[in-house]
């Protein structure tokens, strides 16, 4: 293996599971699945690249899920990458983390929305290479690539080729691996980090107990990464309507996208996560916790 191939394969970038309070029968994960109020996008389980390993390594992303109330958006990510990141001496900082989570309500492809400054994004990994100062929700966002300084892939076509050549199945959750929504070729074209933006809200990290009480259950899709990262924010920080949200590792060793929508937010105050937990536990004692499950067909 020559140096170029070795560097292409060498990368690094994942999240664990806690059972929901409402027992659900395991089922095969499919794109755009609505279960217990959570909308799930499940990624390929064998397309994360960690050094020569394809699938199941430190950079495997398993799924992302979104839940909303009238006021609050809840996000959960299941992978093998912790918020502390992955130590790699070939990365500029010696550590590779999550990129930022982007939301695109414009109906345009990612590059066009980026050029127009119409993206929204959430910085949730405090130790990453984001161009904004603190964690939180941002509007008027432009994106940049940080893969070059994180020993990463130059473009998505390179990533897809490496994964497929080693027997993996590249995918991106609700989007195909080759979906033209993203630029597929070129030099350092994976835009995975906030470059500029205006902060419009804070995020609240959610404990495993709170996520479980809210009905989160990645295990029903056999998405059992070692990490589950959850946070919430006030929906008023973003528009209502349909969106595509996506997340890359800083090295682009895996990625996931979800198609969903937000209803218009309520002007009422947002309950703290601890209040949600207490409320849901109380409802479970009253026999009101059982949630109906339905499957939402993916719309291309």
C-alpha positions in Angstrom: 0.0 0.0 0.0 1.5 3.3 -1.0 1.6 6.4 1.2 -1.3 8.1 -0.6 -3.6 5.0 -0.2 -2.5 4.7 3.5 -3.4 8.3 4.2 -6.7 7.9 2.4 -7.6 4.9 4.5 -6.2 6.3 7.8 -9.0 8.3 9.5 -10.9 8.4 12.6 -14.5 9.2 13.9 -19.5 7.6 16.9 -22.6 6.8 20.2 -24.3 4.1 23.0 -27.8 3.0 23.7 -30.2 3.0 26.6 -33.5 1.2 26.6 -36.7 3.3 26.4 -39.2 3.2 29.2 -41.8 1.8 26.7 -40.8 -1.6 25.4 -40.8 -1.9 21.6 -40.3 -5.0 19.5 -36.9 -4.9 17.6 -37.3 -4.3 13.9 -35.1 -3.6 10.9 -34.1 0.0 10.7 -35.3 1.9 7.6 -34.9 5.5 6.6 -37.4 8.0 7.9 -38.9 5.8 10.7 -41.2 7.5 13.2 -41.3 5.5 16.5 -42.5 6.7 19.9 -42.4 10.3 18.7 -38.8 10.1 17.4 -37.9 10.3 13.8 -34.9 8.1 13.1 -32.4 7.9 10.3 -30.3 4.7 10.5 -26.9 4.6 8.8 -25.0 1.7 7.4 -23.2 -0.2 10.2 -20.1 -0.9 8.1 -19.0 2.3 6.5 -17.0 4.0 9.3 -13.3 4.2 8.6 -10.8 3.8 11.4 -7.3 3.2 10.1 -7.5 0.1 7.9 -10.7 -1.0 9.6 -14.0 -0.5 7.7 -17.1 -0.7 9.9 -17.6 -0.9 13.7 -14.6 1.2 14.6 -14.2 4.5 16.5 -15.8 6.4 13.6 -18.9 4.4 13.0 -22.1 6.4 13.0 -25.2 4.3 13.6 -28.1 6.7 13.7 -29.6 10.1 14.4 -33.0 10.8 15.8 -35.1 14.0 16.2 -38.2 14.6 18.4 -40.2 17.8 18.9 -42.8 19.3 21.1 -44.5 22.6 20.5 -41.5 24.4 21.9 -38.5 22.1 22.0 -36.3 20.1 19.5 -34.6 17.0 20.9 -31.6 15.5 19.1 -29.9 12.1 19.7 -26.9 10.7 18.0 -25.8 7.1 18.2 -22.2 6.2 17.3 -18.9 5.1 18.6 -17.3 8.5 18.9 -17.4 10.3 22.2 -17.6 14.0 22.8 -14.0 13.9 23.9 -13.0 13.0 20.4 -10.4 10.5 19.1 -6.7 10.9 19.7 -4.7 10.9 16.4 -1.2 12.2 16.1 -1.7 13.0 12.4 -4.4 15.5 13.2 -3.3 19.1 13.6 -4.7 19.2 17.2 -3.9 15.6 17.9 -7.6 14.9 18.2 -10.5 14.3 15.8 -14.0 15.1 16.9 -17.5 15.6 15.5 -18.1 18.3 13.0 -21.1 20.5 13.5 -24.8 19.5 12.9 -26.2 21.5 9.9 -29.9 22.2 9.2 -31.0 23.3 5.7 -34.6 24.5 5.3 -34.0 26.2 1.9 -34.9 23.3 -0.4 -31.6 23.9 -2.1 -28.6 21.6 -2.2 -26.0 22.1 0.6 -23.5 24.1 -1.4 -26.1 26.5 -2.7 -27.6 27.0 0.7 -24.0 27.5 2.0 -23.2 30.1 -0.6 -26.4 32.0 0.3 -25.6 31.9 4.0 -29.0 30.3 4.6 -27.9 27.3 6.7 -28.6 26.8 10.4 -26.2 24.7 12.6 -25.6 23.4 16.1 -22.2 23.3 17.6 -22.5 20.6 20.3 -18.9 19.3 20.5 -17.0 21.9 22.5 -13.6 20.5 21.5 -14.0 20.5 17.8 -12.6 22.9 15.1 -15.8 25.0 14.7 -15.3 28.5 13.6 -17.7 29.8 16.3 -16.7 30.4 19.9 -19.2 28.4 21.9 -21.7 25.6 21.7 -25.2 26.6 20.7 -27.6 27.2 17.8 -26.5 29.4 14.9 -28.2 31.1 12.0 -26.9 32.7 8.8 -24.3 30.0 8.7 -21.6 29.3 6.2 -19.6 26.0 6.3 -16.0 25.1 5.9 -14.0 21.8 5.5 -11.7 20.7 8.3 -10.9 17.3 6.9 -7.4 18.3 5.7 -6.2 19.2 9.2 -7.8 16.1 10.6 -6.1 13.5 8.5 -9.3 13.1 6.6 -10.8 12.4 3.1 -10.5 15.1 0.4 -14.0 14.4 -0.9 -17.0 12.0 -0.6 -16.1 10.1 -3.8 -12.8 9.2 -2.2 -14.6 8.0 1.0 -17.1 6.0 -0.9 -14.4 4.3 -3.0 -12.3 3.3 0.0 -15.3 1.9 1.9 -16.6 -0.1 -1.1 -13.2 -1.4 -2.0 -12.9 -2.9 1.5 -16.3 -4.6 1.4 -18.2 -1.9 3.3 -21.5 -0.3 2.3 -21.3 3.5 2.2 -24.5 5.4 3.0 -25.7 8.5 4.7 -28.8 7.7 6.6 -31.8 9.2 4.7 -29.5 10.1 1.8 -27.7 7.7 -0.6 -23.9 7.9 -0.4 -23.7 9.5 -3.8 -26.7 11.9 -3.4 -26.0 15.1 -5.4 -27.2 17.1 -2.3 -23.5 17.1 -1.4 -20.5 17.9 -3.6 -18.9 14.5 -4.4 -15.6 15.4 -5.9 -12.9 18.1 -5.8 -10.2 19.0 -3.2 -11.3 19.3 0.4 -15.0 19.7 -0.5 -16.6 18.0 2.5 -18.0 21.0 4.4 -18.4 19.7 7.9 -17.7 22.6 10.3 -19.2 26.1 10.9 -17.2 28.8 9.4 -19.3 31.8 10.4 -22.7 32.3 12.0 -24.9 34.3 14.4 -25.7 32.7 17.7 -29.4 32.5 18.3 -29.8 29.9 21.1 -28.3 27.7 23.6 -28.4 23.9 23.8 -29.1 21.7 26.9 -27.4 18.3 27.1 -29.7 15.4 28.0 -28.9 12.6 30.3 -29.4 8.9 29.3 -32.3 8.8 31.8 -34.0 11.8 30.2 -33.5 10.4 26.7 -35.0 7.1 27.8 -37.9 8.8 29.5 -38.6 10.6 26.2 -38.9 7.3 24.5 -35.6 7.1 22.6 -34.7 3.5 21.6 -31.9 3.1 19.0 -31.6 -0.6 20.0 -34.9 -1.4 18.2 -32.9 -0.9 14.9 -29.8 -2.8 16.3 -28.0 0.6 16.3 -25.9 -0.1 19.4 -22.9 2.2 19.2 -20.9 2.8 22.4 -22.1 6.5 22.7 -25.5 8.2 22.7 -25.2 12.0 22.7 -28.4 14.0 23.3 -29.3 17.7 23.5 -32.2 20.0 23.1 -32.9 23.6 22.0 -35.7 26.0 21.7 -37.4 25.5 18.3 -37.9 29.3 18.0 -34.1 29.4 17.1 -34.9 27.8 13.7 -37.7 28.1 11.1 -40.6 25.7 10.8 -40.9 23.4 7.8 -39.0 20.6 6.1 -35.3 20.3 6.4 -32.3 18.1 5.8 -29.9 17.8 8.8 -26.5 16.3 8.5 -23.4 15.6 10.5 -19.9 14.5 9.5 -16.9 13.5 11.6 -14.2 16.1 11.3 -12.2 13.7 9.2 -15.2 12.7 7.1 -14.7 9.0 8.1 -18.5 8.7 8.4 -21.5 10.9 8.1 -25.3 10.8 8.5 -28.2 12.8 7.3 -31.9 12.9 8.2 -34.9 14.4 6.4 -37.6 15.7 8.7 -39.6 18.8 9.5 -40.4 21.2 12.4 -43.9 22.5 13.1 -44.2 26.1 14.1 -43.0 26.7 17.6 -45.1 27.9 20.5 -44.3 31.3 22.2 -44.6 29.6 25.6 -41.5 29.0 27.7 -39.4 25.8 27.1 -39.5 23.3 29.9 -36.1 22.3 31.2 -35.0 18.7 30.4 -35.4 17.7 34.1 -39.0 18.9 34.0 -39.6 16.7 30.9 -38.1 13.7 32.8 -40.3 14.2 35.9 -43.4 14.7 33.8 -42.9 11.6 31.7 -42.2 9.5 34.8 -45.4 10.8 36.4 -47.4 9.9 33.3 -46.0 6.4 33.2 -47.3 5.8 36.7 -50.7 7.0 35.5 -50.7 4.5 32.7 -50.5 7.2 30.1 -46.9 6.5 28.9 -47.7 4.0 26.2 -47.1 5.5 22.8 -48.4 4.3 19.5 -45.8 3.4 17.0 -46.1 4.1 13.3 -43.7 3.9 10.3 -43.3 6.9 8.0 -42.5 6.1 4.4 -39.4 8.0 3.1 -40.2 10.6 0.5 -37.4 10.9 -2.0 
